[in-house]
Amino acid sequence: MQTQPAALSETASAICMVCIFLVPLAAAGLALVNTGFGRGRSAAHSMLSAMCVFAVAVLVYLCIGFGFQGYAGGPAHMLGFGGLRWNLLGADRLLMRGVAFNGSAVSLVACLQLFSVGLAAMIPLGAGSDRWRLGASCASTALLAGVTYPIFAHWVWGGGWLAQLGGLAGCGAGAIDAGGAGVIQAVGGLSALSITWILGARHGKYEASGMAIPGHNMVFVVFGCMMTLTGWLGLSTAGAMLFAGAGIAGIPLIAVNHVVSASVALLTALLVTGIRFGKPDASISANGFIIGLVAISAACSLVSPAAAAAIGLLAGLFAPFSVELLDRLGVDDPSGSISVHAVGGLWGVLAVGIFVRTRPGQWLAQLAMVSALLGFVLPLTYALNLLLNRIYPQRIRKDGERQGLDMAELGAGAYPELTPVTKDYLYR
């Protein structure tokens, strides 16, 4: 059980800070992916929404979120149960007033978390593409950054009860999530699932021909995938150094594992779609690349490249079947956010219990983490957003969706030189 953030040398702290500086590239890549998968008449709205939810997440987390999350070894609210004291919630000061920004491990954790919560908040945008109002997405982000994310992050990274399972319950080393497969990706992906349930499908998705609504720019999607790779390397490296005890010598392994997992997942998704549909599907293959990055995040510094390839292989298999299953169930997720981040994140958490060799019982700690995600994070996120929807409807009106969110909410489109929207709005 970790009692405080891993102490870093001056050199390691500098390298960790540089890695943190790379994380916004993952956010930029994800914004491009979400925009590319959406319709062209909502492209400007999608990019602006990405910037806005990132900003809201950072400010809300600064004000109250970090106080709830805290850090391992910091002040916390405890609960006595079974003769043991379980750590439930951080009790740090608001506005990060208890953090000395002097290059210490705690200050690096605070800095990394500002970027991480912003990245998590951007994940649901892809699932709500073309119908999620800008103000509603910002309000939903405030709930994620101020409540859901910091509570769960405290349980895993802040010395909370999931991290305590190793020392108090004999479950391996406690819940392990080096790069945020559960804390960042699964939390964001389950938020995307909640948003999709509340918003419903896009008009025309299941009403007429039943055909898929294609994304307007696959170039954005593929380029965004490559940008996420760079950001992910920084995110997972910094996380592994702060939360999993990785040192400078372990950075090459982290990089190799990410590239291997993403490559195997991409090719697997490419092969599966090629066999099932006669030709490879570019969008699902791109999702395969990202789910490979998501899945390896939790174990990035703790497994061999061969194990990373196995994790990526299964992730690449999950992507196309998950996308197809959700579509059959009527869950309209234009960018595949649920399949990539929720399914991939949950698989990444479980993969630690399968491939990481720690003390006996590690799989129990990882299973407890998955249970907390499905049994606490998902219901809480859904309930909070359902309440928000009663107060402030999250979905744009039908005429606004048909017109496009660019014109309906911003008054100008991303591509003013293109032909205005016609009746054939499925492909525009």
Stockholm file with secondary structure:
# STOCKHOLM 1.0

chainA/1-428         MQTQPAALSETASAICMVCIFLVPLAAAGLALVNTGFGRGRSAAHSMLSAMCVFAVAVLVYLCIGFGFQGYAGGPAHMLGFGGLRWNLLGADRLLMRGVAFNGSAVSLVACLQLFSVGLAAMIPLGAGSDRWRLGASCASTALLAGVTYPIFAHWVWGGGWLAQLGGLAGCGAGAIDAGGAGVIQAVGGLSALSITWILGARHGKYEASGMAIPGHNMVFVVFGCMMTLTGWLGLSTAGAMLFAGAGIAGIPLIAVNHVVSASVALLTALLVTGIRFGKPDASISANGFIIGLVAISAACSLVSPAAAAAIGLLAGLFAPFSVELLDRLGVDDPSGSISVHAVGGLWGVLAVGIFVRTRPGQWLAQLAMVSALLGFVLPLTYALNLLLNRIYPQRIRKDGERQGLDMAELGAGAYPELTPVTKDYLYR
#=GR chainA/1-428 SS CCCSCCCCCHHHHHHHHHHHHHHHHHHHHHHHHHHHHSCGGGHHHHHHHHHHHHHHHHHHIIIIIHHHHCCTTSCEEEEEETTEEEEEEECCCGGGTTCCCSSCHHHHHHHHHHHHHHHHHHHHHHHTTTTBCHHHHHHHHHHIIIIIHHHHHHHHHSSCHHHHHHHHHCCTTSCCCSSCIIIIIIHHHHHHHHHHHHHCCCTTSSSSSCCCCCCSCHHHHHHHHHHHHHHHHHHHHHHHHHHSCCCGGGHHHHHHHHHHHHHHHHHHHHHHHHHHHSSCCHHHHHHHHHHHHHHHTTTTTTSCHHHHHHHHHHHHHHHHHHHHHHHHTTCCCTTCHIIIIIIHHHHHHHHHHHHCCCSTTHHHHHHHHHHHIIIIIHHHHHHHHHHHHHHSCCBCCHHHHHHCHIIIIISSCSCTTSCCCCSCGGGC
#=GC SS_cons         CCCSCCCCCHHHHHHHHHHHHHHHHHHHHHHHHHHHHSCGGGHHHHHHHHHHHHHHHHHHIIIIIHHHHCCTTSCEEEEEETTEEEEEEECCCGGGTTCCCSSCHHHHHHHHHHHHHHHHHHHHHHHTTTTBCHHHHHHHHHHIIIIIHHHHHHHHHSSCHHHHHHHHHCCTTSCCCSSCIIIIIIHHHHHHHHHHHHHCCCTTSSSSSCCCCCCSCHHHHHHHHHHHHHHHHHHHHHHHHHHSCCCGGGHHHHHHHHHHHHHHHHHHHHHHHHHHHSSCCHHHHHHHHHHHHHHHTTTTTTSCHHHHHHHHHHHHHHHHHHHHHHHHTTCCCTTCHIIIIIIHHHHHHHHHHHHCCCSTTHHHHHHHHHHHIIIIIHHHHHHHHHHHHHHSCCBCCHHHHHHCHIIIIISSCSCTTSCCCCSCGGGC
//
